[in-house]
Amino acid sequence: MSQLVEKLKHVKIIRAIVYFIVGVISYPMLAMVNKLKIEGTENIENLPKSNVLFVSNHQTYFADVITFLHIFCAVKWRRRNRLGFPIYLLNPFTNVYYVAAEETMKGSWISKLFTLGGALTVKRTWRSEGTEVRRGLDPSDTRKIERALQTSWIITFPQGTTKPFAPARKGTAYIIKNHKPIVVPVVINGFWRAFNKKGLAFKKKGSLLTVRIKEPLVIDYSQPVDVILEQVMDAIEQSKKFMLQGKHHRMKAAENKVSGKGESV
């Protein structure tokens, strides 16, 4: 069965059908129940059809990716920074895959259906004595991603978790260094507030969902993996310097200033 799914998800007509079903269901959640603000679609209008890697922060299992697919389809229909009426689902943009944790995609019938939409499933964690242990991408998973890059766009979340400011896995940086794709950073926000962790149920209606697509990165591929990874994390605003700009840290700094614990100039 798994081999059949693996074959079917590479068939564009199958992905188009999945996008139509998922798109019709999700459109009201994104553009009607909530408000979706999109910036920077001009940065993807003239990208090549292959070897493009989208890197983004991550807030829900599915709503993030589904929103990206809506945007890519809308751009195909020459819409800039808006979705409009989703007639684009009749002829969606299917030349894209997304990286997802294998265990996540086995969770429900919806996730199994969405796997047919182009999921590149990877084994990102394993459990040892009840504890989840983080690790990099398996070599076979890396090859799977590199093969997909040869013909398509790929969406990946370097942190591999919805926890903000979590450290990134080096697998993404290795792929960038070795395969030299065009790397497009995306910063999202509001999804954690609007949806539950899976992104399939509402937490707060009327939320503002933002998707900001930045210009492709200028990368020196000869740099060490750690340097490339730091550049990516800065671009998706999940590095340490952005964490220190967060609301919690600003409030803490203000409290210290009031209490006289701040630094004197």
N, C-alpha and C positions, 0 to 999 in steps of 0.2 A: 504493500500500500504506500509506504513512504517513498519508494522508487517511482511510483506512478505520479505522486504529488510533485516530486522533484522534476519530472519531465514536463508535467502540465504547466508549472509556473513559468516555464521558459517559452510557452506558446502565447504569443501576443493577444490572440483573440480571447483566450482564457483570462488573461490579465484584464483585458478591456471589459469583459463581462463582470468580473469581480469589482473593478473600479466603478462601474455603473451602479451595481447593487449597493456597495459600501458608500458611494458618493451620494446617492439619493437618500439613504438613511441618515448620513452625517451632515449633509448640507444645512438643514434647519438648526442643528445643534451649534454649528459654527457661525452661521451668518444671520440667523433669525432670533434664536433664543439668546445668543450672545452677540457681541459686536466684534468683528474681525478687522483689524487694521494691518495692512500689508505695506511694506516699504521695500524698495530696491529691486523690483522685478526687472528693471532695465538692465541689471547686471547679469541676467541669465538669458536674455532674449537672443543673443548671438553666439551662444556657447556651442562647441562641437557636439556631435551626437555620442561621443564616447570619451572615456578617460576623464570624466568629471566626477569629483568627489565632494559631496556636500557634508560639512561637519557642523554639528549643532549641539547646543545644550539640550537637556532631556527633562520633561516634566510629567509626562504620562506614557503608558506603554503604547497606546495606539493613536490617540487624538493628534499628537504631534505629526506623525508620519502621514496620517490621513489628510491633514491640512496641507502639508507639502504637496501631496498628490493633486489636491484641488487646485493649488496655485500653479503647478506645472501645466495642468490641463488648461487653465484659464489663459496662461501665457501663450500656449499653442494656438489659442483662438484670438490672439493679439489683444488681450486685455492687460492693462498695466495697473498694478497695485490695487486690483479689485477682482472679485469673483464674478459679480453680476449674476444673472439667472443661469443656472447650471446646465445650459444646453450643451456645454462642452463635454458632458458625460456621454453624449452620443458618439463622440469620436475623441476619446481621451488620449493623453500622452502616456504611452506605455513603455517607453524606452528607459525605464528606471527600476532599480532594485533598492532594497533597504536592508540594513543589517539588523538582526533581531536575535535575542537570546533563545536558544532552542527550547529551553524549559517554558518560556513565556508563550511560545507559539503552540504548545501542546495543551494549554490551559483550558480551552473551551471550544465549542463548535465554531464560534465567531472567529477566534484566533486561527483555527485550522483553515477556515475559509479564506481569511486574509493572507495566509501563507501562500495561497495560489496567486496573490497579487504581486508576488515578486520578492518574498522574504529570503534573504540569505541567512539561514540559521547558523549560529555559532555557539560553541560550548564555552561559556565565559566564566562559570563558577563551578566549584565542586564542594561537597560538604565533608568535613572531617570532624567526627565526634560531635555532630550537631552544630558545627560552626561553619558559616559560609566563608570560603577562602577565595580571595580575588586572584586572578591570573591573567596572563595575556592571551592573545588569540592562538588557538591551536594551528600548527602549520598547515593542516589540510583546510582549515577554515580560511586562512590567509590566501591560499591558492584559489579557493572558491571566489573570493572577493576580487582577486587580481584578474581572473578569467572574465568575470562580469564587467570589469572596467574596460576590457578590450572592445566591448560593443555598446556599452550603456553608461548612464549616470548611476551613481550610488549615493544613498543617504546613510550616514553613519553617525553614531553618538559616541564620541571618544570616551566618555566617562562610563558608559555602559550601565548607568543607574539613573534613577530620577532624583537622587539626592543632590541638592545644589552644592557646588564647589567640591565635589568628590574628585579625587585624583583621577587622571586619565590613564587608560591602558596604552602601552607603547606600541601595540599592534597597529594602530592607526598611523603612527609616525613611521613605522617600518614600511608600510604600504606606500606612503607618500614618498619616502626616500628612494625606494626601489622601483616604483612604477611611474613616478613623476607625473601624477595627474594634475589637472587644474583643480585647485582647492577653493571652494566657495564656502565661507563661514556664514552661519545663520544664527541669529539670537532670537529666542522666543520668550514670551512671558504671558502670564495670566491663565495658562492651561491648568496649572496646579490648583488655582483658585476655582476654576469653573467646573472641573471634572474630578472624578475619583482617580485613583492611581492608574487603573486600567484605561481610563479615558472613555469609558462607555456609559457612565452614569453621571448625572448632574450633582454638583456640590452647591454651586451658587449660580443661579441664572442671572443674565444681564451683565456678565463679566466682560471686560475688555481683553481680547486676545490679540497679542501683537506678534508679528513675524517680520523681522528685519533682515533682509538679504544683503550682505555686504559685497564689496568688490572682491574678485578673486585675489588670493594672497600672492605676494611676490616672494617666492621661496628659494633659498639657496639649497639645492638638494645635496650639496656636498657637506653640509653641516651635520653634526652628530644628531642622532635620533632625539636626544633630550632637548636639544635646541629647537628642532622642528616641532616637537610636542609642545614646548612652551609657547611658541608662536601661535600654534593652533588654539591653545587654551586661552591666550590673550584675546584672540580674534573672536572666540565665542563667549568671552567675558566670564570665564569660569576660573581664571587664575587667582593666585593669592592676592594680587593687588586689587582685583575687583571684589574679592570677598571682604577685604578691609574697608571697601567703600559701601558695604551693605548697611541696611537700616540698623541692625543690631549693634554693629561696631560704631556707627555714628552716635547712637544713643549712649553707648558706654563711654565714648570719648566726652560727650556733653556732661555726663554724670561726674566723670573724673574732674572736668574743668570746674564744675560747680563746687565739688568737694575739696578743691585745691590740690588734687593729685596730678593734675596735668603738668606738662613740662613748662618751665619758665623760659622766656625768651631773653 
